[in-house]
Amino acid sequence: MRVVFKSLLLWGLLFVVPVPAHALAVSFMGSNGTMLTGEYFAPPNGAQRAPAMLLLHGCGGLWSRPGVLTVRHARMASLLQELGYGVLLLDSFSNRGLREQCTVPASERKVNVAQRVEDAQRAVNWLKLRREIDANRVGALGWSNGATTLLNLIGKEKPGIKVAVAFYPGCEQLARSRRYVPAVPTLILIGEADDWTPAEACQRLAEKVADDTFHLVTYSDTYHDFDVPGSGVRVRKDIPAAVDPSYGATVAPNQTATDDAYRRTFKWIGRWLDPERLKPSRNDYNPVLRLQ
């Protein structure tokens, strides 16, 4: 039994308390013959043919310390499970001997986006083979480097998922590509002040896609990692991928943005994975939306 953060969601408000919860440690083959690991939260109350979500960590990895999930990952997994989903938290780092890759230049990283896309594809396949999961109702959510991975995954013709949510992805490479056609409905949530993965590139990507189901929401005065609890604004000097590496990358929590982003996330995935549970409102699907 692991300690995770069990949460109560009242639309727009999150109340988070740590309680024991059961997660199954799982493993399956990843890219380059690596055995991947993950934490699986089964649908609640023995549900069958339930929808499922794959969660993809960022360059900081899945764990705050050995055996303890970070608050961001534990909270999202707990909330999704409460809403009736099976949840798989994929770990692309630990079995490769890595804790994090944020401080490593992109050209020197031991796990690149292409490898993580392959990892995600295999994790999706693992989820779809679970007896209690409806193979036709699987989605994915990622943060930062995991969100970039997800955007690349859905650029494939058959990614194996039905819906995607990307928290502050790096959009620059895809925005510059000659052609990008996402295969599934996609929600991007990003801060306008993000100086690690800038929102401007995602805006250009959304304009290129020009489809109502590729939906971008930006938050004014909001930085990277806005949904990670913390004490305030902090500039990380150890991020070579920052817009200005000599300055660093700013990270800061923003509870207002987090509340709105979580509400939109659950409605977005519910629209395609569990439409009878969550009814969308008109503003949730305005293709490009800027929130003050």
C-alpha positions in Angstrom: 0.0 0.0 0.0 1.4 3.4 -1.0 0.5 6.8 0.3 -1.1 9.1 -2.3 -3.1 12.3 -2.0 -6.8 11.6 -2.0 -8.8 14.5 -3.1 -12.3 15.9 -3.1 -13.3 17.8 -6.2 -16.1 20.4 -6.0 -16.2 22.1 -9.4 -13.3 24.5 -9.4 -12.1 23.7 -5.9 -9.7 21.0 -4.8 -9.3 19.7 -1.3 -6.3 17.5 -1.0 -5.4 15.2 2.0 -2.9 12.4 2.1 -4.5 9.0 2.7 -3.4 5.4 2.0 -4.6 4.1 -1.4 -3.9 0.9 -3.3 -1.8 1.1 -6.5 -0.5 -1.9 -8.4 3.1 -1.8 -9.4 3.2 -3.0 -13.0 5.9 -3.6 -15.7 6.0 -4.3 -19.4 8.5 -4.1 -22.3 9.3 -0.6 -23.6 11.5 0.7 -26.4 15.0 -0.7 -26.9 14.2 -3.8 -24.8 13.9 -1.8 -21.6 11.4 -3.1 -19.0 9.2 -0.2 -18.1 7.4 0.2 -14.8 4.3 2.1 -13.7 1.7 2.5 -11.0 -1.8 1.3 -11.9 -4.9 2.6 -10.1 -7.8 0.3 -11.0 -11.3 1.7 -11.6 -13.1 2.1 -8.3 -15.6 -0.4 -6.9 -14.6 -3.2 -9.2 -16.0 -1.5 -12.2 -15.9 -3.3 -15.6 -15.4 -1.9 -19.1 -14.4 1.4 -17.5 -12.6 4.2 -19.3 -8.9 4.7 -18.6 -6.2 7.4 -18.7 -2.5 7.1 -19.2 -0.5 9.8 -17.4 3.0 10.9 -18.7 5.4 12.6 -16.4 7.7 15.5 -17.3 11.5 15.7 -17.4 11.5 15.7 -13.5 10.2 12.1 -13.4 7.4 10.4 -11.5 8.7 10.3 -7.9 9.4 13.0 -5.3 11.5 10.3 -3.5 11.7 6.5 -3.8 8.2 5.0 -3.4 6.4 8.4 -3.1 4.7 9.9 -6.1 4.9 13.7 -6.6 1.9 15.6 -5.6 1.0 16.5 -9.1 0.9 12.9 -10.3 -0.8 11.5 -7.2 -3.5 14.2 -7.2 -4.4 13.7 -10.8 -4.5 9.9 -10.6 -6.6 10.1 -7.5 -9.1 12.5 -9.0 -9.5 10.5 -12.2 -9.9 7.3 -10.2 -12.7 9.0 -8.2 -14.4 9.8 -11.4 -14.4 6.2 -12.5 -11.3 5.9 -14.6 -8.5 3.3 -14.5 -5.2 5.2 -14.4 -1.7 4.2 -15.4 1.2 6.4 -14.3 4.0 5.4 -16.7 7.7 5.7 -15.5 10.0 6.1 -18.4 13.1 6.9 -16.3 13.6 4.6 -13.3 14.5 1.4 -15.1 16.8 3.3 -17.3 18.8 4.5 -14.3 17.5 8.1 -14.5 15.8 10.3 -11.9 15.4 13.4 -14.0 16.4 14.9 -17.3 15.4 18.6 -16.8 19.0 19.6 -16.1 20.4 17.7 -19.1 20.7 19.4 -22.6 18.3 17.9 -25.1 21.1 16.6 -27.3 22.6 14.7 -24.3 19.4 13.2 -22.8 19.4 9.4 -22.6 15.6 9.2 -23.3 14.4 11.3 -26.2 10.8 12.2 -27.2 10.8 9.4 -29.9 11.6 6.8 -27.2 9.0 8.2 -24.9 6.4 8.0 -27.7 7.2 4.3 -28.1 6.9 3.9 -24.3 3.5 5.6 -24.3 2.3 3.5 -27.2 3.2 0.3 -25.3 1.6 1.6 -22.2 -1.6 2.3 -24.1 -1.5 -1.3 -25.4 -1.1 -2.6 -21.9 -4.1 -0.6 -20.7 -6.3 -1.8 -23.5 -5.6 -5.4 -22.7 -6.9 -5.0 -19.1 -10.1 -7.0 -18.6 -11.7 -4.2 -16.6 -10.9 -1.5 -19.2 -12.9 -0.6 -22.2 -10.3 -0.7 -25.0 -12.3 1.9 -27.0 -12.2 4.4 -24.2 -8.6 5.2 -23.4 -7.1 8.6 -23.3 -3.8 10.2 -22.2 -2.6 13.3 -20.3 1.0 14.6 -20.0 2.9 17.4 -18.4 5.8 19.3 -20.0 8.1 16.8 -21.6 5.4 14.2 -21.2 2.9 16.6 -22.9 5.4 17.1 -25.7 5.6 13.3 -26.0 1.8 13.1 -26.1 1.5 15.7 -28.9 4.0 13.6 -30.9 2.0 10.4 -30.2 -1.2 11.8 -31.5 0.6 12.9 -34.6 0.7 9.3 -35.5 -2.1 7.9 -37.7 -3.2 5.4 -35.1 -2.1 6.5 -31.6 -4.5 4.1 -29.9 -6.2 6.7 -27.7 -9.4 8.7 -28.1 -8.5 12.0 -26.4 -5.4 13.9 -25.2 -4.7 16.7 -22.6 -1.3 18.4 -22.6 -0.2 20.7 -19.7 2.4 23.2 -20.9 4.0 21.1 -23.7 6.9 22.2 -25.8 5.3 23.0 -29.2 8.1 24.6 -31.1 9.3 21.7 -33.1 5.8 20.7 -34.2 4.9 24.3 -34.9 7.8 24.4 -37.3 7.0 21.1 -39.0 5.6 21.2 -42.5 2.5 19.2 -41.6 0.9 18.2 -38.3 -2.4 16.5 -38.1 -3.5 15.4 -34.6 -5.5 12.1 -34.7 -7.6 12.8 -31.6 -9.3 15.7 -29.8 -6.6 17.6 -27.9 -6.7 20.2 -25.1 -3.6 22.3 -24.4 -3.3 24.2 -21.1 -0.4 26.7 -20.8 0.7 29.9 -19.1 1.3 33.0 -21.1 4.4 33.8 -19.0 5.9 30.4 -19.4 9.6 30.9 -20.2 10.4 27.2 -20.4 7.9 26.0 -22.9 6.5 29.2 -24.4 2.8 29.5 -25.1 3.5 31.4 -28.4 4.7 28.2 -30.1 1.5 26.4 -29.0 -0.5 29.3 -30.4 1.2 29.0 -33.7 0.6 25.2 -33.7 -3.1 25.7 -32.9 -3.3 28.2 -35.8 -1.7 25.6 -38.1 -4.1 22.8 -37.1 -7.1 25.1 -37.3 -9.5 22.6 -35.9 -12.2 23.0 -33.3 -11.1 19.8 -31.5 -7.5 21.1 -31.1 -8.2 23.4 -28.3 -5.7 25.8 -26.7 -6.3 27.6 -23.3 -3.8 30.1 -22.1 -3.6 31.8 -18.7 -2.3 35.3 -18.2 0.5 35.9 -15.7 1.0 32.2 -15.3 4.3 30.2 -15.5 5.5 26.7 -16.0 4.4 24.0 -13.4 1.4 26.2 -12.5 -0.5 23.1 -11.1 2.4 22.1 -8.8 1.9 23.3 -5.2 4.7 25.5 -3.9 5.5 28.6 -1.9 5.9 31.1 -4.7 7.8 32.2 -7.8 11.1 30.5 -8.2 13.7 30.8 -11.1 15.5 27.6 -11.9 19.0 28.3 -13.1 19.7 24.7 -14.1 17.4 24.4 -17.1 19.3 24.4 -20.4 16.0 24.2 -22.4 14.8 27.6 -21.0 14.0 30.3 -23.5 16.9 32.2 -22.0 19.3 29.6 -20.3 21.4 32.4 -18.9 18.3 33.6 -16.9 16.7 30.3 -16.2 13.1 29.0 -16.2 10.4 30.4 -13.9 8.1 28.0 -12.0 5.3 29.1 -9.9 1.9 27.8 -8.6 -1.3 29.4 -9.7 -4.3 28.0 -7.9 -6.8 29.9 -10.1 -5.3 28.6 -13.3 -5.1 25.1 -11.7 -8.7 25.0 -10.7 -9.8 26.1 -14.2 -7.4 23.7 -15.9 -8.6 20.7 -13.9 -12.3 21.5 -14.5 -11.6 21.7 -18.3 -9.5 18.6 -18.2 -12.3 16.5 -16.7 -14.9 17.9 -19.0 -12.7 17.5 -22.0 -11.9 13.8 -21.5 -15.5 13.1 -20.3 -16.8 14.4 -23.6 -15.1 11.5 -25.5 -14.6 8.9 -22.9 -17.6 9.2 -20.6 -20.1 11.5 -22.2 -23.0 10.5 -20.0 -21.2 11.6 -16.8 -20.0 15.1 -17.8 -21.9 17.6 -19.9 -19.8 20.2 -21.6 -20.5 23.9 -21.6 -20.1 26.1 -24.7 -17.0 27.9 -23.5 -15.1 24.6 -22.9 -14.6 24.1 -26.7 -13.9 27.6 -28.1 -10.8 26.6 -30.2 -8.4 29.2 -28.7 -9.2 30.7 -25.4 -7.3 33.2 -23.3 -8.2 33.5 -19.6 -7.2 36.5 -17.5 
